[in-house]
Amino acid sequence: MFVDIAKIHLKAGNGGNGAVSFHREKYVAAGGPDGGDGGRGGDIIFKVDDNLSTLADFRYKRKYCAENGQNGGASRCTGKSAPDLVISVPRGTVVKDAETGRIIADVSDDEKYVIAKGGNGGWGNIHFATSTRQVPRFAKNGNPGEELDITLELKLLADVGLIGFPNVGKSTLVSVVSEAKPKIANYHFTTLTPVLGVVRMGEGSSFVMADIPGLIEGAGEGVGLGLEFLRHVERCRLLLHIIDASGSEGRDPVEDFNTINRELAVFSDQLKTRPQIVVANKCDLCEEKDIERLREYFESKGYKFFPVMAAIAEGTQELINYVAAELQKLPPIVKYEAEPKPRVDYTVKKSRTFNIRKCDGVFFIEDAPWLLDVMNTVNPDDYESLQYFERILRSTGIIDALRKAGISEGDTVSVYDVEFDFVD
């Protein structure tokens, strides 16, 4: 079965915990702290594999977890960072946040995309030694890795898309003009999955044509497999609209054309303005006057019209030459830009869970994973950003909780990997 959409869960690796350790060596007095840092958790990375053509593998495995970083050790030994988890997907896969629909990445080139970042390792106690705190008996835990549900959508990368009702000759045309060899038979929905074919125009010149399985009325609302098929039309720069000029199945080719275009408009506002060329197939089964009637109608609507007999390759070379010339004038295939992660206003919600722990004069703010998102938006070198951070600490009750815990002016506050002196 062809699968072009899947929902999976990702969990990047947690960072390893920092170590609490003190140097012990004969004849060395007051060796001091030497606890090492934890290793970094593994990222989850997506990359293209051109040997894949569907998302079928994600039907059977829906949860992907990267390894955690190792904990730090004595003698300043840093824990080993975990390897990244690399997931292969077909070219043209769009990764979206399942909850918000935000586009995270368009995996269409040979770049590697980090979809979920592993957590940083925690600091060992060696980092917390000061002139007044020479024996720190604490370290930091590693940060948790990112965890999210994502939706994968496969949108084929093709320059030209063949659209039209079932059994109008799309598969025959793509088999004649390209290197693709789709299954061809005289019944509806012979083609169950989109087929890509490379059309070669000479040395160093070619384009990709996609045979999109037959659309039907109601496809824009999801009738049949309409949405699955329409999704692959979105990237096509040019559409060849194939009609059955002979009306061999008792349908009017003009009405077929209008029906399919209505479905394109329902699915996407952009598709209804995509350039189209009308290709009248099966012209050997109708009279010349019928072909001229169709030509007059479509050319009056501003469409370029080509009568062909795809089964015997009659008229196909002229069509392909024209298509190649038109593609030179059109912009490249659409690539979806990643959308930035929205900035959350944490001042709106007053109740955010957290715990405060005091150890060796340091006040640790813990069990507050929501603060990690805040820390990612704060620039310590920017005054307004620091003011924003202070407002969040006050509005969520953290400042009041620190006062109740006995904090004084100048005491150290630690929030994950960030430390600052408390100023009342």
C-alpha positions as CSV (number, residue, x, y, z in Angstrom):
1,M,0.0,0.0,0.0
2,F,1.2,3.5,-0.8
3,V,1.7,5.6,2.3
4,D,2.4,9.3,2.0
5,I,1.4,10.6,5.5
6,A,2.5,9.3,8.9
7,K,2.5,10.5,12.5
8,I,5.3,9.5,14.8
9,H,6.7,10.4,18.2
10,L,10.3,11.6,18.7
11,K,12.3,11.7,21.9
12,A,15.8,13.1,21.8
13,G,18.4,11.9,24.3
14,N,18.7,13.4,27.8
15,G,22.0,14.9,28.8
16,G,24.1,13.0,31.3
17,N,24.3,14.2,34.9
18,G,27.3,16.0,36.2
19,A,29.4,14.1,38.8
20,V,30.2,15.0,42.5
21,S,33.7,13.9,43.1
22,F,36.8,15.1,45.0
23,H,40.4,14.4,44.1
24,R,42.1,11.8,46.2
25,E,45.8,11.2,45.8
26,K,48.6,10.3,48.2
27,Y,50.7,13.3,49.3
28,V,48.2,15.7,47.7
29,A,46.4,17.7,50.3
30,A,43.0,19.3,49.6
31,G,42.8,18.0,46.1
32,G,39.5,19.8,45.6
33,P,36.5,19.0,43.4
34,D,37.1,17.1,40.2
35,G,33.6,15.9,39.1
36,G,33.2,15.8,35.3
37,D,30.4,17.0,33.2
38,G,27.7,14.8,31.7
39,G,27.7,13.9,28.0
40,R,25.2,15.4,25.5
41,G,22.1,13.5,24.6
42,G,21.7,12.3,21.0
43,D,19.9,14.5,18.4
44,I,17.3,13.1,16.1
45,I,18.2,13.9,12.5
46,F,16.3,13.4,9.2
47,K,18.0,12.9,5.9
48,V,17.0,11.9,2.3
49,D,17.3,8.4,1.1
50,D,16.5,8.2,-2.6
51,N,16.0,4.4,-2.3
52,L,12.8,5.2,-0.4
53,S,9.6,6.2,-2.2
54,T,6.9,5.9,0.5
55,L,6.5,6.4,4.2
56,A,5.4,2.8,4.7
57,D,8.2,2.1,7.3
58,F,6.6,4.5,9.7
59,R,3.4,2.5,9.8
60,Y,5.1,-0.2,11.8
61,K,7.4,1.9,14.1
62,R,5.9,5.1,15.5
63,K,8.2,5.9,18.4
64,Y,11.9,6.9,17.9
65,C,14.2,7.6,20.9
66,A,17.8,8.7,20.8
67,E,20.3,7.5,23.4
68,N,21.0,9.5,26.6
69,G,24.4,11.0,27.3
70,Q,26.6,9.3,29.9
71,N,27.0,10.7,33.3
72,G,30.2,12.5,34.2
73,G,33.0,10.8,36.2
74,A,35.8,11.4,38.7
75,S,39.1,13.0,37.7
76,R,37.3,15.6,35.5
77,C,36.1,12.8,33.1
78,T,33.4,14.0,30.9
79,G,30.6,11.5,30.1
80,K,30.4,10.2,26.5
81,S,28.0,12.1,24.3
82,A,25.3,9.8,22.8
83,P,25.3,9.2,19.0
84,D,22.7,10.9,16.9
85,L,19.7,8.9,15.7
86,V,19.5,9.4,11.9
87,I,16.1,8.6,10.3
88,S,15.9,8.2,6.5
89,V,12.9,9.5,4.6
90,P,12.0,9.9,0.9
91,R,13.0,13.1,-0.9
92,G,10.2,15.6,-0.6
93,T,9.1,14.8,2.9
94,V,7.7,17.7,4.9
95,V,8.0,17.5,8.6
96,K,5.3,19.3,10.7
97,D,4.5,19.7,14.4
98,A,1.5,17.4,14.9
99,E,0.0,19.7,17.4
100,T,0.3,23.1,15.7
101,G,0.9,22.2,12.1
102,R,4.0,24.3,12.1
103,I,6.5,23.3,9.3
104,I,9.7,22.2,11.0
105,A,11.7,21.1,7.8
106,D,11.3,20.3,4.2
107,V,13.6,17.4,3.6
108,S,14.0,17.9,-0.1
109,D,17.8,18.3,-0.5
110,D,20.9,16.5,0.7
111,E,21.2,18.5,3.9
112,K,20.7,16.8,7.3
113,Y,17.9,18.3,9.5
114,V,18.0,18.3,13.3
115,I,14.3,17.8,14.2
116,A,14.7,17.1,17.9
117,K,17.8,18.3,19.9
118,G,19.4,16.3,22.6
119,G,19.8,17.8,26.0
120,N,23.1,19.3,27.2
121,G,25.0,17.4,29.9
122,G,24.9,18.7,33.4
123,W,27.9,20.4,35.0
124,G,30.1,18.5,37.5
125,N,30.9,20.0,40.9
126,I,34.3,21.3,39.6
127,H,32.3,24.3,38.1
128,F,30.9,25.3,41.4
129,A,34.1,25.8,43.4
130,T,34.6,29.5,44.4
131,S,36.8,31.2,47.0
132,T,34.0,31.0,49.5
133,R,32.7,27.6,48.4
134,Q,35.7,25.3,48.1
135,V,33.9,22.0,48.7
136,P,30.8,22.0,46.5
137,R,28.8,18.8,47.2
138,F,26.4,19.2,44.3
139,A,26.3,19.0,40.5
140,K,23.7,19.6,37.9
141,N,21.5,17.1,36.2
142,G,21.5,16.9,32.4
143,N,18.9,18.7,30.5
144,P,16.1,16.6,29.0
145,G,16.0,16.1,25.2
146,E,13.3,17.6,23.1
147,E,10.1,15.4,22.8
148,L,7.4,16.0,20.3
149,D,4.8,14.4,18.0
150,I,5.4,15.1,14.3
151,T,3.5,14.5,11.1
152,L,5.4,13.4,7.9
153,E,3.9,14.3,4.6
154,L,5.4,13.2,1.3
155,K,4.9,15.7,-1.5
156,L,6.6,14.5,-4.6
157,L,9.2,16.6,-6.3
158,A,8.2,16.9,-9.9
159,D,8.4,19.6,-12.5
160,V,5.2,18.5,-14.4
161,G,2.1,16.8,-13.0
162,L,-0.4,14.8,-15.1
163,I,-3.9,15.3,-13.8
164,G,-7.3,14.1,-15.1
165,F,-10.0,11.6,-14.5
166,P,-9.2,7.8,-14.3
167,N,-8.5,6.0,-17.6
168,V,-7.8,9.1,-19.7
169,G,-4.3,7.9,-20.7
170,K,-2.0,9.6,-18.1
171,S,0.0,6.4,-17.6
172,T,0.3,5.8,-21.3
173,L,1.6,9.3,-21.9
174,V,4.3,9.1,-19.1
175,S,5.4,5.7,-20.4
176,V,5.8,7.0,-23.9
177,V,7.7,10.2,-23.2
178,S,9.8,9.1,-20.1
179,E,11.7,6.2,-18.8
180,A,8.9,5.2,-16.4
181,K,7.1,2.0,-16.9
182,P,3.8,2.2,-15.0
183,K,1.2,-0.6,-15.1
184,I,-1.3,0.2,-18.0
185,A,-4.7,-1.4,-18.4
186,N,-8.2,-0.5,-19.6
187,Y,-9.9,-0.1,-16.2
188,H,-10.2,2.7,-13.6
189,F,-7.4,3.2,-11.0
190,T,-4.9,0.9,-12.7
191,T,-2.4,3.4,-11.2
192,L,-2.7,3.2,-7.4
193,T,0.4,5.2,-6.6
194,P,2.1,8.3,-8.1
195,V,4.7,7.4,-10.7
196,L,7.7,9.6,-11.5
197,G,9.4,9.5,-14.9
198,V,12.4,11.5,-16.2
199,V,11.9,13.1,-19.6
200,R,15.3,13.6,-21.3
201,M,15.6,16.4,-23.8
202,G,19.2,15.8,-24.7
203,E,22.5,15.9,-23.0
204,G,22.3,17.9,-19.7
205,S,18.6,18.7,-20.2
206,S,15.7,16.8,-18.5
207,F,12.7,17.3,-16.3
208,V,10.6,15.1,-14.0
209,M,7.0,14.2,-14.8
210,A,4.6,12.7,-12.2
211,D,1.7,10.6,-13.1
212,I,-0.8,11.5,-10.4
213,P,-3.5,8.7,-10.0
214,G,-6.9,9.5,-11.3
215,L,-8.8,12.2,-9.4
216,I,-12.6,12.1,-9.1
217,E,-15.3,14.5,-8.1
218,G,-15.1,15.3,-4.4
219,A,-11.4,14.7,-4.2
220,G,-10.8,18.1,-2.7
221,E,-13.0,17.1,0.3
222,G,-11.2,13.8,0.6
223,V,-13.5,11.5,-1.5
224,G,-11.7,8.3,-2.4
225,L,-7.9,9.0,-2.1
226,G,-8.3,12.6,-3.3
227,L,-6.3,14.3,-0.6
228,E,-3.5,11.8,-0.8
229,F,-3.2,12.3,-4.6
230,L,-3.7,16.1,-4.6
231,R,-0.9,16.5,-2.1
232,H,1.6,15.5,-4.8
233,V,0.3,18.1,-7.2
234,E,1.3,21.0,-4.9
235,R,4.9,21.2,-5.9
236,C,4.5,20.7,-9.6
237,R,5.5,23.8,-11.6
238,L,3.3,23.0,-14.6
239,L,0.2,20.8,-14.9
240,L,-0.7,18.7,-18.0
241,H,-4.5,18.3,-17.8
242,I,-5.3,15.1,-19.8
243,I,-8.9,14.8,-21.1
244,D,-10.5,12.0,-23.1
245,A,-11.3,13.8,-26.4
246,S,-13.5,10.9,-27.5
247,G,-15.7,10.8,-24.5
248,S,-15.4,7.0,-24.7
249,E,-16.7,6.5,-21.1
250,G,-19.8,8.6,-21.7
251,R,-18.4,11.7,-20.0
252,D,-18.1,15.2,-21.5
253,P,-14.3,16.1,-21.7
254,V,-15.1,19.8,-21.0
255,E,-17.1,18.9,-17.9
256,D,-14.3,16.6,-16.8
257,F,-11.8,19.5,-17.1
258,N,-14.0,21.8,-15.1
259,T,-14.7,19.2,-12.4
260,I,-11.0,18.5,-11.8
261,N,-10.2,22.2,-11.6
262,R,-12.9,22.8,-9.0
263,E,-11.3,20.1,-6.9
264,L,-7.9,21.7,-7.3
265,A,-9.3,25.1,-6.1
266,V,-11.0,23.4,-3.1
267,F,-7.8,21.8,-2.0
268,S,-5.5,24.8,-2.5
269,D,-5.9,28.4,-3.6
270,Q,-2.4,28.2,-5.2
271,L,-3.3,25.2,-7.4
272,K,-6.1,27.0,-9.1
273,T,-3.6,29.5,-10.5
274,R,-0.9,26.9,-11.5
275,P,-0.2,27.0,-15.3
276,Q,-2.0,24.3,-17.2
277,I,-1.7,22.8,-20.7
278,V,-4.7,20.9,-22.0
279,V,-3.8,17.5,-23.7
280,A,-6.7,15.9,-25.6
281,N,-5.9,12.2,-25.7
282,K,-7.5,9.3,-27.7
283,C,-8.0,11.6,-30.7
284,D,-8.0,8.6,-33.0
285,L,-11.5,7.6,-31.6
286,C,-13.2,10.9,-32.5
287,E,-13.8,13.0,-35.5
288,E,-11.7,16.1,-36.5
289,K,-14.6,18.4,-35.9
290,D,-14.8,17.3,-32.3
291,I,-11.2,18.0,-31.8
292,E,-11.5,21.5,-33.3
293,R,-14.5,22.2,-31.1
294,L,-12.4,21.3,-28.1
295,R,-9.5,23.4,-29.4
296,E,-11.7,26.4,-29.9
297,Y,-13.1,26.1,-26.4
298,F,-9.9,25.8,-24.5
299,E,-7.9,28.3,-26.5
300,S,-10.7,30.8,-25.9
301,K,-10.1,30.2,-22.2
302,G,-6.4,31.0,-22.6
303,Y,-5.1,27.4,-22.5
304,K,-2.6,25.9,-24.8
305,F,-4.2,22.9,-26.5
306,F,-2.5,19.7,-27.8
307,P,-4.3,16.8,-29.5
308,V,-2.4,13.6,-29.1
309,M,-2.7,9.8,-29.5
310,A,-0.5,8.7,-26.6
311,A,-0.8,5.0,-27.4
312,I,1.1,5.5,-30.7
313,A,3.1,8.5,-29.6
314,E,1.4,10.8,-32.1
315,G,1.8,14.4,-31.2
316,T,3.7,13.7,-28.0
317,Q,7.1,15.1,-29.2
318,E,5.6,18.5,-30.0
319,L,3.9,18.5,-26.6
320,I,7.1,17.7,-24.7
321,N,9.1,20.3,-26.6
322,Y,6.6,22.9,-25.7
323,V,6.6,21.8,-22.0
324,A,10.4,21.9,-21.8
325,A,10.4,25.5,-23.2
326,E,7.7,26.6,-20.7
327,L,9.6,25.2,-17.8
328,Q,12.5,27.5,-18.6
329,K,10.2,30.4,-17.9
330,L,8.8,29.1,-14.6
331,P,10.3,29.4,-11.0
332,P,11.9,26.4,-9.5
333,I,10.0,23.7,-7.6
334,V,8.5,25.0,-4.4
335,K,10.5,24.4,-1.2
336,Y,8.6,24.9,2.0
337,E,10.4,27.2,4.5
338,A,10.7,26.1,8.1
339,E,8.5,28.2,10.3
340,P,10.0,29.7,13.5
341,K,8.9,28.3,16.8
342,P,6.4,30.7,18.3
343,R,7.5,32.7,21.3
344,V,5.3,31.8,24.3
345,D,4.2,34.6,26.6
346,Y,4.7,32.9,30.0
347,T,3.4,36.0,31.8
348,V,-0.1,35.1,30.8
349,K,-0.2,31.9,32.8
350,K,0.5,32.5,36.5
351,S,0.7,28.9,37.7
352,R,3.8,27.1,36.5
353,T,5.2,24.2,38.5
354,F,8.7,24.3,39.9
355,N,10.7,23.4,43.0
356,I,13.4,25.3,44.8
357,R,16.3,23.4,46.5
358,K,19.0,25.0,48.5
359,C,22.4,23.4,48.6
360,D,25.7,24.9,49.8
361,G,24.3,28.4,49.6
362,V,23.0,28.0,46.0
363,F,19.3,28.1,45.2
364,F,18.4,25.7,42.5
365,I,15.2,26.1,40.5
366,E,14.2,22.6,39.4
367,D,11.4,20.5,38.0
368,A,10.4,23.4,35.7
369,P,10.7,22.0,32.1
370,W,8.7,25.0,30.8
371,L,11.6,27.2,31.9
372,L,13.8,25.5,29.2
373,D,11.7,27.2,26.5
374,V,12.2,30.5,28.2
375,M,15.9,30.1,28.5
376,N,16.1,29.4,24.7
377,T,14.6,32.8,24.0
378,V,16.7,34.8,26.5
379,N,19.8,36.6,25.3
380,P,22.0,37.4,28.4
381,D,23.8,40.2,26.5
382,D,20.5,42.0,25.7
383,Y,19.0,44.2,28.5
384,E,15.4,44.0,27.2
385,S,15.7,40.2,27.0
386,L,16.9,40.1,30.6
387,Q,13.9,42.3,31.7
388,Y,11.6,39.8,29.9
389,F,13.2,37.0,31.9
390,E,12.8,38.9,35.2
391,R,9.1,39.5,34.4
392,I,8.6,35.8,33.9
393,L,10.3,34.9,37.2
394,R,8.1,37.4,39.0
395,S,4.8,36.6,37.3
396,T,5.2,32.9,37.8
397,G,5.9,33.3,41.5
398,I,9.5,32.2,41.4
399,I,10.9,35.4,43.0
400,D,8.4,35.2,45.9
401,A,9.3,31.5,46.4
402,L,13.0,32.4,46.6
403,R,12.3,35.0,49.3
404,K,10.3,32.4,51.3
405,A,13.2,30.0,50.9
406,G,15.4,32.6,52.7
407,I,17.4,34.0,49.8
408,S,19.4,37.2,50.4
409,E,20.9,39.9,48.2
410,G,23.9,38.5,46.3
411,D,23.1,34.8,46.8
412,T,23.5,32.6,43.7
413,V,20.5,31.3,41.8
414,S,20.9,28.4,39.4
415,V,18.4,27.7,36.6
416,Y,19.5,24.7,34.6
417,D,22.8,25.9,33.0
418,V,22.4,29.6,33.9
419,E,23.6,31.1,37.2
420,F,23.0,34.7,38.4
421,D,23.3,36.7,41.6
422,F,20.0,37.5,43.3
423,V,19.2,41.2,43.3
424,D,16.1,42.3,45.3
